[in-house]
Amino acid sequence: MKILLKSFFYFILIFIFEAENRNTKVMNKNLFTGPEPWEKWETKLVIYSILTGIALLIILGVIINSTILS
């Protein structure tokens, strides 16, 4: 019984390892296909989001400074 469980456990481990190995090969194959078509739009969105966050942080700092700290 122990040998059967041990063999089954090894079979499961090998099956999982082989599945991960196949997925890694597919991922590596598709990794360097070139830039995404929405890359420029996505870059602009990230930059505008960061700039908006910084501006709102400055505005919030001014409001807190003028109301609470003064």
C-alpha positions as CSV (number, residue, x, y, z in Angstrom):
1,M,0.0,0.0,0.0
2,K,2.8,2.4,0.9
3,I,4.6,1.7,-2.4
4,L,1.3,2.3,-4.3
5,L,0.8,5.7,-2.6
6,K,4.5,6.6,-3.1
7,S,4.2,5.8,-6.8
8,F,1.1,7.8,-7.2
9,F,2.7,10.7,-5.4
10,Y,5.7,10.6,-7.8
11,F,3.4,10.3,-10.8
12,I,1.5,13.5,-9.7
13,L,4.7,15.4,-9.1
14,I,6.0,14.4,-12.6
15,F,2.7,15.3,-14.2
16,I,2.7,18.8,-12.5
17,F,6.3,19.4,-13.5
18,E,5.8,18.5,-17.1
19,A,2.7,20.7,-17.3
20,E,4.6,23.7,-15.9
21,N,7.5,23.0,-18.3
22,R,5.1,23.0,-21.3
23,N,3.5,26.3,-20.1
24,T,6.9,27.9,-19.6
25,K,7.9,27.0,-23.2
26,V,4.7,28.5,-24.6
27,M,5.2,31.6,-22.4
28,N,8.8,32.1,-23.5
29,K,7.8,31.7,-27.2
30,N,5.2,34.4,-26.9
31,L,7.3,36.7,-24.7
32,F,9.2,38.5,-27.4
33,T,6.6,39.0,-30.1
34,G,6.9,42.8,-30.1
35,P,5.2,45.8,-28.5
36,E,1.5,45.6,-27.7
37,P,-0.7,47.8,-30.0
38,W,-2.0,49.8,-27.1
39,E,1.4,50.5,-25.6
40,K,1.4,54.3,-26.4
41,W,-2.1,54.8,-25.0
42,E,-1.3,52.8,-21.9
43,T,1.9,54.8,-21.3
44,K,0.1,58.1,-21.6
45,L,-2.6,56.8,-19.1
46,V,0.1,55.9,-16.6
47,I,1.9,59.2,-16.9
48,Y,-1.3,61.2,-16.6
49,S,-2.4,59.1,-13.6
50,I,0.9,59.7,-11.8
51,L,0.8,63.5,-12.6
52,T,-2.8,63.7,-11.4
53,G,-1.9,62.0,-8.2
54,I,1.1,64.3,-7.5
55,A,-1.1,67.4,-8.3
56,L,-3.8,66.2,-6.0
57,L,-1.3,65.4,-3.2
58,I,0.1,69.0,-3.5
59,I,-3.5,70.4,-3.4
60,L,-4.4,68.3,-0.4
61,G,-1.2,69.4,1.4
62,V,-2.0,73.1,0.8
63,I,-5.6,72.6,2.1
64,I,-4.4,70.8,5.2
65,N,-1.6,73.3,5.8
66,S,-4.1,76.3,5.5
67,T,-6.9,74.7,7.6
68,I,-5.5,72.4,10.2
69,L,-1.9,73.5,10.7
70,S,-2.5,77.3,10.7
